[in-house]
Amino acid sequence: MGNFIELSRELNKAQYQTDEPEIFEQILTDVFNYLGLNAKHLGGPNEPDIVVEYNGEKVTVDTKTLRKNSGATEQVIGFPAQKRYKKKYNAYKAAVVASSFRKGNVLETAREEGVILIETKAICRLLYNHNISPYTPGEIFDSLFKGGRVMVSAEHIKSSLEENKKRIVEIIRDLIDILEKRKDQLAKFTLENLYFIFMGKGKDYKNEDIKLALELLLRLNILKKEDQEYELTRDVSEILEDINILSLARGVSEQWQVEREDEVIKSKRRGKKLDHILEVIRYMKQGKGHREACLEVANKVGVTPSTISDQCSRSLGLRSVDEFRKLYKTGKLEGYLRKKYPADTQVIAEVFK
């Protein structure tokens, strides 16, 4: 259901979409489920946006979209409503997720009312760490809802890596950087070569740790080995498109700038929107509903369902997903897509046969 960079990027964007708050609700639901929690999107009047459940305990979660550089106030949070939601669902806690919160009275009221305030960056940090070394669902539930904090910020999220694994990931990160910068001069290398290269860069890595890092890259088919020499299995630029390896290799630095990874995703998926839309239609022709079809395609291509849903609406110049459904039911969608993509009329026609 998407990868961590895609989810983080969409979550960061959605938290400021004040005209479409339901997008933030849906993406956060996707995130909780991606992290292994049981999350159900509700929304609507007199309901929390999400109910999260783990090991028999429930938490109601409300999302608040804000303009940039603003914080959620007591009025925006709506503490009386949070109290009602908690009681209605017999929840352990009520939580509110937003980009930021006002300090002072907001924190004091949250403490009095038993409401947890969670900054979006904390959830992005969880996603980032989880992709490097997975948390258990229990660890995630505890980090967000049972840590005893009134406000949960990024700095409160502990690393999911055991200490003895961190050095291995650091070595992989540095090795990929070296191979990227010296791809013409370093086509093949030995363990000894690499040890001295690291030494020259001031990296005091032990031989056994370097060997473990190389063994991991062999298992992942990033490197191959012949005699005592290692070499890449494919061009380094292709390897850098593997988002899981890229995040694994660069995650330990815990820098939250993912612009480069974001660009990899964009370049990787550029021109794929029509393919995704047509795949949704194929599933719908098999009898699946639009939402279920979007979920199937999202799981297949590694994005969130909301991304696929958006491609079926705003990316097509439609006002909503309902308009897409209406065009499909009335038999007008094929003609609409032909006009939108005149160079692809043949493949569109094949899908609608």
C-alpha positions, 0 to 999 in steps of 0.5 A, spaced: 500 500 500 504 505 497 511 506 500 514 510 505 516 516 501 510 516 497 506 516 503 510 521 507 510 526 501 502 525 500 501 526 508 505 532 508 501 535 502 494 533 505 495 536 511 495 543 508 489 542 503 484 546 507 479 545 502 479 538 501 480 535 509 478 528 507 484 527 503 488 528 509 483 523 513 484 518 508 491 518 507 492 518 514 488 511 514 492 508 509 498 510 513 496 507 519 494 500 515 501 500 512 504 501 519 500 494 521 495 497 525 487 496 524 485 503 522 478 505 519 476 511 516 469 514 518 469 522 518 462 525 517 458 529 522 458 527 529 464 521 528 471 521 529 475 521 522 479 515 524 478 509 529 485 505 530 485 499 534 490 494 536 490 488 541 483 490 543 484 497 545 481 503 540 483 510 539 479 515 536 483 520 531 481 526 528 485 530 523 486 537 522 488 541 516 491 548 517 494 553 513 502 553 513 505 556 519 499 556 523 497 551 529 491 548 531 487 552 537 482 549 542 477 551 537 480 547 531 481 541 536 474 541 539 476 538 545 468 537 547 467 533 540 474 529 542 471 527 549 464 524 545 468 520 540 472 517 546 466 515 550 462 513 543 467 508 541 469 506 548 476 508 546 483 508 550 484 515 548 482 520 543 488 523 538 488 529 534 493 529 528 495 536 525 502 539 522 502 543 529 499 546 535 498 552 539 502 552 545 500 554 552 492 553 553 492 548 548 497 543 551 494 544 558 487 543 556 489 537 552 492 534 558 486 535 562 481 532 557 486 526 556 487 528 548 493 526 545 496 531 540 500 528 534 504 532 529 504 530 522 512 530 522 512 524 528 508 520 523 513 521 517 518 519 522 515 513 524 514 511 516 521 513 515 524 509 521 519 503 519 522 502 512 529 502 515 528 496 520 520 495 521 517 496 528 512 491 531 504 494 530 505 494 538 511 499 538 507 503 533 501 503 537 505 505 544 509 510 540 503 514 538 498 513 543 501 510 550 507 514 551 504 518 556 505 525 552 500 530 551 504 532 544 508 527 540 513 530 536 518 527 531 523 528 536 519 523 541 520 517 536 525 512 537 529 509 532 527 502 530 534 500 529 538 496 534 544 499 535 548 493 532 545 494 525 546 502 525 553 501 523 551 496 517 546 501 514 551 507 515 556 503 511 551 501 505 549 508 505 556 510 504 558 505 499 552 507 494 554 514 495 562 512 493 559 507 487 555 513 485 560 518 484 566 513 482 562 509 477 567 510 472 573 508 476 570 503 481 567 498 476 570 492 480 573 492 488 575 488 493 573 488 500 580 490 502 579 496 496 573 498 500 576 498 507 582 503 504 577 507 501 573 508 507 579 509 511 581 515 506 574 518 507 575 518 515 571 512 516 573 507 521 569 501 519 571 494 521 572 489 516 567 484 519 562 490 518 564 492 511 563 484 509 556 484 512 554 490 508 556 487 502 553 480 504 546 484 504 547 487 498 549 480 495 542 477 497 538 483 495 542 482 488 545 489 488 552 486 488 555 480 485 561 477 486 566 473 482 573 470 486 574 476 491 571 482 486 565 485 487 561 489 482 554 492 481 549 488 478 546 494 474 547 501 473 548 505 479 542 510 476 537 504 476 539 501 483 538 508 485 531 508 483 530 502 488 526 506 493 527 501 498 534 500 498 535 508 497 531 509 504 535 503 507 542 506 505 540 513 507 536 513 512 540 512 518 542 519 518 535 521 519 535 527 515 528 529 513 529 532 506 527 527 501 527 531 495 531 527 491 527 520 493 521 524 491 524 526 484 526 518 483 519 517 484 516 522 479 521 520 474 519 513 475 512 514 474 512 520 469 507 518 463 504 512 467 497 515 469 493 513 463 496 506 465 494 506 472 487 509 470 486 503 465 488 498 470 482 501 474 477 500 469 480 493 467 478 491 475 471 495 474 470 491 468 471 485 472 465 487 477 470 491 482 467 497 485 471 503 483 474 504 490 476 497 491 479 497 484 484 503 486 486 499 492 488 493 487 492 498 483 495 502 488 498 495 491 500 493 485 504 499 483 506 501 490 502 508 491 497 509 496 489 508 493 488 516 494 494 517 489 490 512 484 483 515 486 486 522 484 489 520 477 481 518 476 479 525 477 483 531 478 488 529 473 483 527 468 480 534 469 474 531 473 471 535 479 470 528 483 471 521 483 463 521 482 464 524 475 469 518 473 464 513 476 458 517 472 462 517 465 463 509 466 456 507 468 453 511 462 458 509 457 462 515 456 468 514 459 472 511 453 470 517 449 472 522 454 479 518 455 480 518 447 479 526 447 484 526 453 489 522 450 489 522 442 495 518 441 493 512 446 486 511 442 488 504 440 490 501 447 484 505 450 479 501 445 482 495 447 481 496 454 473 497 453 472 491 448 
